[in-house]
Amino acid sequence: MIVTTPGAMGADIEMSTLSGALETNFPIEVKAKGFRPGRSARGTVGTRADYNLHLSTISGKVSLTAK
């Protein structure tokens, strides 16, 4: 899954994948789930969260980038 957003966006972001990579150029931390499979990232960008983005996949890469 590949999502591209406008550069100046305020949003609450939640990303996760069970088997795949997470990529983002937003200033949020990507975490491995310790001894369990999967990765996740969560954070708020911008000065006001106008949007809620929830991106999730079982098998595959999740990419969220700003223009």
Biopython code that builds the backbone (N, CA, C, O; Angstrom):
import numpy as np
from Bio.PDB.StructureBuilder import StructureBuilder

atoms = [
    (1, "MET", "N", (0.847, -1.147, 0.000)),
    (1, "MET", "CA", (0.000, 0.000, 0.000)),
    (1, "MET", "C", (0.907, 1.229, 0.000)),
    (1, "MET", "O", (1.817, 1.344, 0.820)),
    (2, "ILE", "N", (0.646, 2.135, -0.923)),
    (2, "ILE", "CA", (1.429, 3.368, -1.019)),
    (2, "ILE", "C", (0.467, 4.544, -0.974)),
    (2, "ILE", "O", (-0.445, 4.640, -1.796)),
    (3, "VAL", "N", (0.674, 5.447, -0.003)),
    (3, "VAL", "CA", (-0.183, 6.631, 0.150)),
    (3, "VAL", "C", (0.715, 7.861, 0.128)),
    (3, "VAL", "O", (1.714, 7.928, 0.845)),
    (4, "THR", "N", (0.344, 8.843, -0.713)),
    (4, "THR", "CA", (1.065, 10.118, -0.781)),
    (4, "THR", "C", (0.096, 11.222, -0.391)),
    (4, "THR", "O", (-1.027, 11.274, -0.892)),
    (5, "THR", "N", (0.527, 12.103, 0.501)),
    (5, "THR", "CA", (-0.331, 13.172, 1.010)),
    (5, "THR", "C", (0.268, 14.534, 0.677)),
    (5, "THR", "O", (1.443, 14.621, 0.319)),
    (6, "PRO", "N", (-0.532, 15.606, 0.792)),
    (6, "PRO", "CA", (0.037, 16.944, 0.663)),
    (6, "PRO", "C", (1.067, 17.178, 1.769)),
    (6, "PRO", "O", (0.957, 16.600, 2.850)),
    (7, "GLY", "N", (2.052, 18.010, 1.507)),
    (7, "GLY", "CA", (3.112, 18.255, 2.480)),
    (7, "GLY", "C", (2.637, 18.898, 3.767)),
    (7, "GLY", "O", (3.102, 18.529, 4.846)),
    (8, "ALA", "N", (1.715, 19.859, 3.676)),
    (8, "ALA", "CA", (1.232, 20.573, 4.852)),
    (8, "ALA", "C", (-0.099, 19.973, 5.286)),
    (8, "ALA", "O", (-1.164, 20.445, 4.888)),
    (9, "MET", "N", (-0.028, 18.940, 6.096)),
    (9, "MET", "CA", (-1.235, 18.248, 6.514)),
    (9, "MET", "C", (-1.160, 17.990, 8.011)),
    (9, "MET", "O", (-0.099, 17.646, 8.531)),
    (10, "GLY", "N", (-2.273, 18.154, 8.701)),
    (10, "GLY", "CA", (-2.357, 17.788, 10.105)),
    (10, "GLY", "C", (-3.149, 16.501, 10.226)),
    (10, "GLY", "O", (-4.256, 16.402, 9.697)),
    (11, "ALA", "N", (-2.592, 15.506, 10.921)),
    (11, "ALA", "CA", (-3.297, 14.222, 11.016)),
    (11, "ALA", "C", (-2.797, 13.401, 12.194)),
    (11, "ALA", "O", (-1.640, 13.496, 12.604)),
    (12, "ASP", "N", (-3.707, 12.592, 12.725)),
    (12, "ASP", "CA", (-3.336, 11.509, 13.624)),
    (12, "ASP", "C", (-3.090, 10.300, 12.726)),
    (12, "ASP", "O", (-3.949, 9.935, 11.923)),
    (13, "ILE", "N", (-1.923, 9.683, 12.859)),
    (13, "ILE", "CA", (-1.527, 8.601, 11.967)),
    (13, "ILE", "C", (-1.307, 7.328, 12.761)),
    (13, "ILE", "O", (-0.671, 7.337, 13.815)),
    (14, "GLU", "N", (-1.841, 6.231, 12.240)),
    (14, "GLU", "CA", (-1.580, 4.910, 12.796)),
    (14, "GLU", "C", (-1.321, 3.973, 11.625)),
    (14, "GLU", "O", (-2.143, 3.857, 10.715)),
    (15, "MET", "N", (-0.168, 3.303, 11.656)),
    (15, "MET", "CA", (0.224, 2.377, 10.588)),
    (15, "MET", "C", (0.618, 1.046, 11.210)),
    (15, "MET", "O", (1.192, 1.013, 12.299)),
    (16, "SER", "N", (0.308, -0.064, 10.516)),
    (16, "SER", "CA", (0.744, -1.362, 11.024)),
    (16, "SER", "C", (0.811, -2.375, 9.893)),
    (16, "SER", "O", (0.093, -2.273, 8.898)),
    (17, "THR", "N", (1.691, -3.354, 10.069)),
    (17, "THR", "CA", (1.803, -4.478, 9.157)),
    (17, "THR", "C", (2.226, -5.697, 9.961)),
    (17, "THR", "O", (3.034, -5.590, 10.884)),
    (18, "LEU", "N", (1.689, -6.837, 9.615)),
    (18, "LEU", "CA", (2.072, -8.068, 10.290)),
    (18, "LEU", "C", (3.334, -8.645, 9.654)),
    (18, "LEU", "O", (4.238, -9.105, 10.352)),
    (19, "SER", "N", (3.384, -8.616, 8.329)),
    (19, "SER", "CA", (4.536, -9.172, 7.610)),
    (19, "SER", "C", (4.892, -8.237, 6.467)),
    (19, "SER", "O", (4.391, -8.392, 5.353)),
    (20, "GLY", "N", (5.749, -7.277, 6.737)),
    (20, "GLY", "CA", (6.131, -6.312, 5.718)),
    (20, "GLY", "C", (6.839, -5.138, 6.351)),
    (20, "GLY", "O", (7.055, -5.104, 7.563)),
    (21, "ALA", "N", (7.195, -4.181, 5.525)),
    (21, "ALA", "CA", (7.938, -3.010, 5.984)),
    (21, "ALA", "C", (7.006, -1.817, 6.141)),
    (21, "ALA", "O", (5.978, -1.719, 5.471)),
    (22, "LEU", "N", (7.382, -0.919, 7.032)),
    (22, "LEU", "CA", (6.713, 0.375, 7.168)),
    (22, "LEU", "C", (7.706, 1.447, 6.760)),
    (22, "LEU", "O", (8.849, 1.457, 7.215)),
    (23, "GLU", "N", (7.259, 2.351, 5.894)),
    (23, "GLU", "CA", (8.109, 3.457, 5.456)),
    (23, "GLU", "C", (7.316, 4.749, 5.553)),
    (23, "GLU", "O", (6.155, 4.804, 5.147)),
    (24, "THR", "N", (7.944, 5.789, 6.094)),
    (24, "THR", "CA", (7.301, 7.100, 6.140)),
    (24, "THR", "C", (8.362, 8.188, 6.229)),
    (24, "THR", "O", (9.432, 7.979, 6.801)),
    (25, "ASN", "N", (8.061, 9.344, 5.665)),
    (25, "ASN", "CA", (8.950, 10.487, 5.843)),
    (25, "ASN", "C", (8.337, 11.502, 6.819)),
    (25, "ASN", "O", (8.836, 12.619, 6.955)),
    (26, "PHE", "N", (7.253, 11.103, 7.496)),
    (26, "PHE", "CA", (6.690, 11.904, 8.571)),
    (26, "PHE", "C", (7.490, 11.656, 9.854)),
    (26, "PHE", "O", (8.063, 10.580, 10.024)),
    (27, "PRO", "N", (7.534, 12.637, 10.753)),
    (27, "PRO", "CA", (8.319, 12.481, 11.983)),
    (27, "PRO", "C", (7.590, 11.649, 13.050)),
    (27, "PRO", "O", (7.262, 12.150, 14.125)),
    (28, "ILE", "N", (7.345, 10.372, 12.733)),
    (28, "ILE", "CA", (6.758, 9.450, 13.701)),
    (28, "ILE", "C", (7.671, 8.238, 13.811)),
    (28, "ILE", "O", (8.378, 7.899, 12.863)),
    (29, "GLU", "N", (7.655, 7.596, 14.951)),
    (29, "GLU", "CA", (8.560, 6.483, 15.220)),
    (29, "GLU", "C", (7.948, 5.158, 14.767)),
    (29, "GLU", "O", (6.803, 4.845, 15.090)),
    (30, "VAL", "N", (8.735, 4.386, 14.011)),
    (30, "VAL", "CA", (8.341, 3.046, 13.590)),
    (30, "VAL", "C", (8.930, 2.059, 14.585)),
    (30, "VAL", "O", (10.128, 2.091, 14.866)),
    (31, "LYS", "N", (8.082, 1.178, 15.119)),
    (31, "LYS", "CA", (8.526, 0.234, 16.150)),
    (31, "LYS", "C", (8.308, -1.204, 15.708)),
    (31, "LYS", "O", (7.294, -1.528, 15.089)),
    (32, "ALA", "N", (9.270, -2.065, 16.031)),
    (32, "ALA", "CA", (9.073, -3.504, 15.886)),
    (32, "ALA", "C", (8.301, -3.974, 17.108)),
    (32, "ALA", "O", (8.336, -3.328, 18.155)),
    (33, "LYS", "N", (7.608, -5.090, 16.978)),
    (33, "LYS", "CA", (6.786, -5.578, 18.087)),
    (33, "LYS", "C", (7.526, -6.607, 18.938)),
    (33, "LYS", "O", (6.944, -7.620, 19.329)),
    (34, "GLY", "N", (8.785, -6.360, 19.223)),
    (34, "GLY", "CA", (9.568, -7.244, 20.087)),
    (34, "GLY", "C", (9.731, -8.621, 19.491)),
    (34, "GLY", "O", (10.222, -8.760, 18.370)),
    (35, "PHE", "N", (9.330, -9.637, 20.221)),
    (35, "PHE", "CA", (9.489, -11.007, 19.752)),
    (35, "PHE", "C", (8.333, -11.449, 18.855)),
    (35, "PHE", "O", (8.391, -12.526, 18.261)),
    (36, "ARG", "N", (7.304, -10.645, 18.753)),
    (36, "ARG", "CA", (6.172, -10.970, 17.886)),
    (36, "ARG", "C", (6.419, -10.398, 16.499)),
    (36, "ARG", "O", (7.171, -9.435, 16.350)),
    (37, "PRO", "N", (5.790, -10.982, 15.480)),
    (37, "PRO", "CA", (5.960, -10.420, 14.131)),
    (37, "PRO", "C", (5.212, -9.103, 13.996)),
    (37, "PRO", "O", (4.242, -8.853, 14.711)),
    (38, "GLY", "N", (5.666, -8.270, 13.081)),
    (38, "GLY", "CA", (4.962, -7.041, 12.762)),
    (38, "GLY", "C", (5.691, -5.779, 13.176)),
    (38, "GLY", "O", (6.648, -5.802, 13.950)),
    (39, "ARG", "N", (5.201, -4.680, 12.629)),
    (39, "ARG", "CA", (5.719, -3.345, 12.921)),
    (39, "ARG", "C", (4.529, -2.402, 13.035)),
    (39, "ARG", "O", (3.462, -2.644, 12.471)),
    (40, "SER", "N", (4.740, -1.328, 13.774)),
    (40, "SER", "CA", (3.684, -0.326, 13.900)),
    (40, "SER", "C", (4.296, 1.056, 14.044)),
    (40, "SER", "O", (5.459, 1.202, 14.421)),
    (41, "ALA", "N", (3.495, 2.065, 13.739)),
    (41, "ALA", "CA", (3.900, 3.460, 13.910)),
    (41, "ALA", "C", (2.658, 4.249, 14.270)),
    (41, "ALA", "O", (1.568, 3.986, 13.762)),
    (42, "ARG", "N", (2.835, 5.214, 15.148)),
    (42, "ARG", "CA", (1.709, 6.041, 15.574)),
    (42, "ARG", "C", (2.238, 7.421, 15.925)),
    (42, "ARG", "O", (3.315, 7.550, 16.506)),
    (43, "GLY", "N", (1.487, 8.446, 15.575)),
    (43, "GLY", "CA", (1.883, 9.798, 15.936)),
    (43, "GLY", "C", (0.943, 10.824, 15.345)),
    (43, "GLY", "O", (0.033, 10.496, 14.584)),
    (44, "THR", "N", (1.179, 12.071, 15.709)),
    (44, "THR", "CA", (0.414, 13.200, 15.194)),
    (44, "THR", "C", (1.373, 14.131, 14.482)),
    (44, "THR", "O", (2.450, 14.437, 14.995)),
    (45, "VAL", "N", (0.980, 14.584, 13.290)),
    (45, "VAL", "CA", (1.797, 15.528, 12.537)),
    (45, "VAL", "C", (0.989, 16.797, 12.294)),
    (45, "VAL", "O", (-0.241, 16.771, 12.240)),
    (46, "GLY", "N", (1.698, 17.891, 12.150)),
    (46, "GLY", "CA", (1.035, 19.167, 11.932)),
    (46, "GLY", "C", (0.604, 19.798, 13.247)),
    (46, "GLY", "O", (0.764, 19.216, 14.320)),
    (47, "THR", "N", (0.058, 20.990, 13.139)),
    (47, "THR", "CA", (-0.357, 21.714, 14.338)),
    (47, "THR", "C", (-1.780, 21.368, 14.757)),
    (47, "THR", "O", (-2.172, 21.610, 15.899)),
    (48, "ARG", "N", (-2.545, 20.807, 13.841)),
    (48, "ARG", "CA", (-3.930, 20.448, 14.130)),
    (48, "ARG", "C", (-4.262, 19.168, 13.377)),
    (48, "ARG", "O", (-4.011, 19.079, 12.175)),
    (49, "ALA", "N", (-4.816, 18.191, 14.053)),
    (49, "ALA", "CA", (-5.143, 16.909, 13.432)),
    (49, "ALA", "C", (-6.503, 16.995, 12.739)),
    (49, "ALA", "O", (-7.538, 16.712, 13.343)),
    (50, "ASP", "N", (-6.487, 17.390, 11.460)),
    (50, "ASP", "CA", (-7.722, 17.481, 10.681)),
    (50, "ASP", "C", (-8.183, 16.117, 10.180)),
    (50, "ASP", "O", (-9.357, 15.932, 9.862)),
    (51, "TYR", "N", (-7.259, 15.166, 10.111)),
    (51, "TYR", "CA", (-7.563, 13.846, 9.550)),
    (51, "TYR", "C", (-7.106, 12.744, 10.494)),
    (51, "TYR", "O", (-6.200, 12.939, 11.306)),
    (52, "ASN", "N", (-7.744, 11.584, 10.377)),
    (52, "ASN", "CA", (-7.303, 10.364, 11.042)),
    (52, "ASN", "C", (-6.945, 9.373, 9.945)),
    (52, "ASN", "O", (-7.802, 8.980, 9.154)),
    (53, "LEU", "N", (-5.686, 8.971, 9.896)),
    (53, "LEU", "CA", (-5.239, 7.992, 8.903)),
    (53, "LEU", "C", (-4.910, 6.690, 9.610)),
    (53, "LEU", "O", (-4.090, 6.669, 10.527)),
    (54, "HIS", "N", (-5.540, 5.611, 9.192)),
    (54, "HIS", "CA", (-5.253, 4.285, 9.730)),
    (54, "HIS", "C", (-4.911, 3.401, 8.537)),
    (54, "HIS", "O", (-5.783, 3.065, 7.735)),
    (55, "LEU", "N", (-3.640, 3.026, 8.425)),
    (55, "LEU", "CA", (-3.164, 2.203, 7.320)),
    (55, "LEU", "C", (-2.683, 0.883, 7.876)),
    (55, "LEU", "O", (-1.804, 0.859, 8.737)),
    (56, "SER", "N", (-3.248, -0.226, 7.398)),
    (56, "SER", "CA", (-2.905, -1.521, 7.959)),
    (56, "SER", "C", (-2.948, -2.590, 6.878)),
    (56, "SER", "O", (-3.794, -2.551, 5.985)),
    (57, "THR", "N", (-2.025, -3.546, 6.968)),
    (57, "THR", "CA", (-2.021, -4.678, 6.058)),
    (57, "THR", "C", (-1.515, -5.911, 6.791)),
    (57, "THR", "O", (-0.742, -5.805, 7.744)),
    (58, "ILE", "N", (-1.951, -7.066, 6.345)),
    (58, "ILE", "CA", (-1.464, -8.319, 6.911)),
    (58, "ILE", "C", (-0.109, -8.681, 6.305)),
    (58, "ILE", "O", (0.841, -8.994, 7.023)),
    (59, "SER", "N", (-0.033, -8.634, 4.986)),
    (59, "SER", "CA", (1.190, -9.041, 4.294)),
    (59, "SER", "C", (1.519, -8.020, 3.222)),
    (59, "SER", "O", (0.838, -7.953, 2.198)),
    (60, "GLY", "N", (2.546, -7.234, 3.442)),
    (60, "GLY", "CA", (2.952, -6.255, 2.463)),
    (60, "GLY", "C", (3.462, -4.990, 3.105)),
    (60, "GLY", "O", (3.307, -4.769, 4.306)),
    (61, "LYS", "N", (4.079, -4.156, 2.274)),
    (61, "LYS", "CA", (4.663, -2.907, 2.715)),
    (61, "LYS", "C", (3.584, -1.843, 2.837)),
    (61, "LYS", "O", (2.637, -1.804, 2.051)),
    (62, "VAL", "N", (3.744, -0.977, 3.837)),
    (62, "VAL", "CA", (2.904, 0.206, 4.003)),
    (62, "VAL", "C", (3.820, 1.418, 3.887)),
    (62, "VAL", "O", (4.776, 1.553, 4.650)),
    (63, "SER", "N", (3.532, 2.293, 2.938)),
    (63, "SER", "CA", (4.371, 3.474, 2.712)),
    (63, "SER", "C", (3.478, 4.718, 2.759)),
    (63, "SER", "O", (2.468, 4.799, 2.059)),
    (64, "LEU", "N", (3.869, 5.682, 3.594)),
    (64, "LEU", "CA", (3.164, 6.952, 3.725)),
    (64, "LEU", "C", (4.180, 8.067, 3.552)),
    (64, "LEU", "O", (5.099, 8.201, 4.360)),
    (65, "THR", "N", (4.022, 8.872, 2.502)),
    (65, "THR", "CA", (4.975, 9.946, 2.236)),
    (65, "THR", "C", (4.228, 11.243, 1.955)),
    (65, "THR", "O", (3.085, 11.240, 1.500)),
    (66, "ALA", "N", (4.902, 12.342, 2.235)),
    (66, "ALA", "CA", (4.381, 13.667, 1.925)),
    (66, "ALA", "C", (5.100, 14.191, 0.704)),
    (66, "ALA", "O", (6.294, 13.954, 0.520)),
    (67, "LYS", "N", (4.356, 14.913, -0.136)),
    (67, "LYS", "CA", (4.955, 15.520, -1.344)),
    (67, "LYS", "C", (5.951, 16.583, -0.953)),
    (67, "LYS", "O", (6.560, 17.207, -1.822)),
]
sb = StructureBuilder()
sb.init_structure("model")
sb.init_model(0)
sb.init_chain("A")
sb.init_seg("    ")
for serial, (resi, resn, name, xyz) in enumerate(atoms, 1):
    if name == "N":
        sb.init_residue(resn, " ", resi, " ")
    sb.init_atom(name, np.array(xyz, "f"), 0.0, 1.0, " ", f" {name:<3s}", serial, name[0])
structure = sb.get_structure()
